[in-house]
Amino acid sequence: MQSTIINIDQMDDEGSADSISQILLSMQGVEEVRVSLRDCLASVQFDEARTSPARMADKLAAAGFPSIISIPTPHSGRAGACCGGCGGA
């Protein structure tokens, strides 16, 4: 299981946040989606053997939600976050 963070443009209201969640959850291999309307982000848990962040971004773009995949930092595994376990190295 992998995780990724997707920055999503044009997520303006609860309706669009719900649509984004439904779009991603409809994809084979997507296990969990958490959408932040405030931050215009979706955090996605997925099976990398069945889908990829690029496929998710393509599906969102086709539905009118252009997006950018965040690149996780090597030591934290999450974009923009640090667990502190390695001291930031």
Phi, psi and omega in degrees: 000136179240167174224153176213160175243131181243125173274125188241123175279156174064026171266094191260339186206178181300325179297316179290324177297318178296318179299316179298316178300315180295320179300311182293318180293339179284347182278136176298133178097344177277123185259323184210141178226131172236122183251134175247106178296318181301318183263357183055046182232152168233130174258125188233130171260131185210160176271111185294345176281345185246338178204179181213161176302324179296320177296321179297314180298320178297316181296318178295317180298320179296334179268004177095016179238082178303143184213163179229133178280128176282140178269118180293148175288142187300326185272346183250332183079357179227140180293131175070016181226151178223127180283342180084353184298329182257004181076017178083009182285000000 
